[in-house]
């Protein structure tokens, strides 16, 4: 089952550190702008669209064997 880690930009450093500690230093995440708690409905829709685009790209790269 394909899965994609999703986070805001404020958590990228921690996620990369955790991925490295878990033996997956090249793990790719889908990342949107931080914060989301104060984003408007329109901004959230834009960010959701961006996450879908990134997730699709990551899953298709993995399926094609192009992921790191």
Backbone bond lengths (Angstrom), bond angles and torsions (degrees), N, CA, C in turn:
res aa  C-N    CA-C-N  psi(-1)  N-CA   C-N-CA  omega(-1)  CA-C   N-CA-C  phi
1 X - - - 1.443 - - 1.526 107.93 -
2 X 1.313 118.06 115.98 1.465 120.70 178.04 1.521 111.31 -64.32
3 X 1.309 115.75 143.35 1.463 121.64 177.79 1.523 108.68 -145.02
4 X 1.321 115.94 151.83 1.458 121.60 179.81 1.519 108.14 -133.49
5 X 1.329 116.69 130.69 1.453 121.69 173.32 1.524 108.99 -74.36
6 X 1.328 116.84 131.79 1.460 122.23 -178.92 1.520 108.37 -123.70
7 X 1.341 115.77 134.44 1.461 119.59 178.06 1.510 110.17 -156.23
8 X 1.338 114.57 169.24 1.454 118.85 173.25 1.523 108.20 -89.73
9 X 1.318 114.24 163.87 1.465 121.19 -174.88 1.527 113.24 -58.53
10 X 1.322 118.36 -25.52 1.459 121.05 -179.25 1.525 112.62 -68.01
11 X 1.318 118.33 -17.93 1.461 121.47 -174.27 1.523 113.81 -108.57
12 X 1.307 118.00 4.33 1.465 121.21 -176.62 1.522 112.17 -62.11
13 X 1.328 117.87 -46.40 1.471 119.61 -178.83 1.524 111.68 -57.93
14 X 1.329 116.71 -45.40 1.461 120.87 179.34 1.518 112.21 -65.04
15 X 1.322 116.77 -39.55 1.460 120.71 179.61 1.524 110.99 -66.75
16 X 1.328 116.58 -41.45 1.468 119.88 177.93 1.523 110.67 -63.81
17 X 1.331 117.33 -40.26 1.460 121.41 177.68 1.527 110.51 -62.60
18 X 1.327 116.66 -43.79 1.469 120.86 179.74 1.523 110.91 -66.22
19 X 1.324 117.50 -42.38 1.465 120.12 178.21 1.520 110.47 -60.55
20 X 1.310 116.80 -42.54 1.471 120.95 178.67 1.526 110.13 -62.99
21 X 1.329 116.97 -44.80 1.465 121.22 -179.70 1.526 111.70 -63.76
22 X 1.326 116.85 -28.65 1.469 121.50 -179.84 1.525 112.48 -90.00
23 X 1.333 116.78 5.78 1.457 120.14 176.61 1.515 115.29 86.49
24 X 1.321 117.44 16.97 1.465 120.88 179.67 1.534 109.48 -128.54
25 X 1.330 116.91 63.52 1.469 119.82 -173.61 1.534 114.68 -63.31
26 X 1.314 118.22 -19.15 1.464 121.33 -179.39 1.529 113.25 -101.01
27 X 1.332 116.64 11.61 1.464 120.51 -178.43 1.521 109.79 -58.53
28 X 1.316 116.79 131.96 1.458 122.54 -178.28 1.524 110.12 -101.35
29 X 1.316 116.43 136.88 1.457 123.21 -179.21 1.528 110.02 -116.12
30 X 1.314 115.58 157.92 1.463 121.28 168.40 1.527 106.34 -94.05
31 X 1.316 116.62 129.05 1.466 121.03 -172.49 1.524 110.81 -128.03
32 X 1.333 115.64 132.67 1.455 120.81 173.80 1.521 109.64 -119.38
33 X 1.309 114.29 166.47 1.458 122.20 -178.13 1.527 111.03 -64.20
34 X 1.311 115.89 140.84 1.460 123.88 176.81 1.516 107.68 -99.32
35 X 1.293 120.51 146.75 1.470 129.69 -3.66 1.532 111.17 -91.74
36 X 1.328 114.76 167.59 1.462 118.01 174.56 1.531 111.06 -107.04
37 X 1.332 117.18 -19.43 1.469 119.64 -176.22 1.526 112.54 -63.89
38 X 1.319 117.71 -28.57 1.459 120.00 -179.39 1.534 112.87 -104.60
39 X 1.326 116.56 7.41 1.466 120.65 -179.68 1.530 110.12 -74.33
40 X 1.298 115.06 146.96 1.463 120.32 175.81 1.526 109.52 -75.95
41 X 1.297 116.99 168.91 1.461 121.13 176.82 1.515 111.60 -57.93
42 X 1.320 116.41 -41.79 1.461 120.79 179.14 1.531 111.14 -64.51
43 X 1.327 116.39 -42.53 1.468 120.13 178.45 1.521 111.30 -64.06
44 X 1.332 116.64 -38.86 1.469 119.75 177.83 1.523 111.46 -64.32
45 X 1.322 117.13 -40.11 1.468 120.02 177.42 1.522 110.84 -62.88
46 X 1.322 117.25 -41.46 1.462 120.90 177.24 1.526 110.78 -61.88
47 X 1.327 116.31 -44.26 1.473 120.06 -179.27 1.517 111.27 -67.61
48 X 1.325 116.65 -37.30 1.464 119.81 177.25 1.525 110.38 -62.91
49 X 1.319 116.34 -41.75 1.461 119.68 177.08 1.517 111.62 -61.99
50 X 1.320 116.73 -39.20 1.459 121.30 178.13 1.529 110.81 -65.28
51 X 1.317 117.59 -40.47 1.474 120.76 178.69 1.523 109.98 -64.26
52 X 1.317 117.24 -42.96 1.469 120.35 178.88 1.526 109.86 -60.81
53 X 1.330 116.99 -44.27 1.468 120.76 179.26 1.529 110.53 -60.79
54 X 1.334 116.81 -47.48 1.460 120.16 -179.32 1.528 111.51 -64.94
55 X 1.328 116.66 -42.96 1.468 120.36 -179.20 1.524 110.74 -62.69
56 X 1.310 116.07 -43.32 1.463 120.22 178.19 1.532 110.19 -60.35
57 X 1.311 116.34 -44.44 1.462 120.94 179.42 1.527 111.58 -61.44
58 X 1.336 117.11 -43.67 1.462 121.03 -179.41 1.533 111.62 -66.66
59 X 1.332 117.03 -43.79 1.465 120.70 -179.07 1.517 110.82 -66.18
60 X 1.323 117.16 -43.13 1.462 119.76 179.76 1.524 111.71 -67.51
61 X 1.323 118.00 -35.92 1.466 121.07 176.81 1.525 110.00 -64.26
62 X 1.315 116.59 -40.56 1.469 120.97 178.91 1.527 109.83 -65.00
63 X 1.330 116.49 -44.90 1.472 120.91 -179.45 1.517 111.75 -63.07
64 X 1.335 116.29 -33.40 1.468 120.69 -179.60 1.526 112.38 -85.30
65 X 1.339 115.80 -5.66 1.461 119.65 -178.76 1.514 112.86 79.48
66 X 1.336 117.18 18.05 1.462 121.71 -178.96 1.527 112.99 -95.85
67 X 1.324 118.11 -4.18 1.466 120.20 -178.44 1.521 109.48 -74.59
68 X 1.353 115.35 150.15 1.478 118.24 179.12 1.513 112.20 -65.77
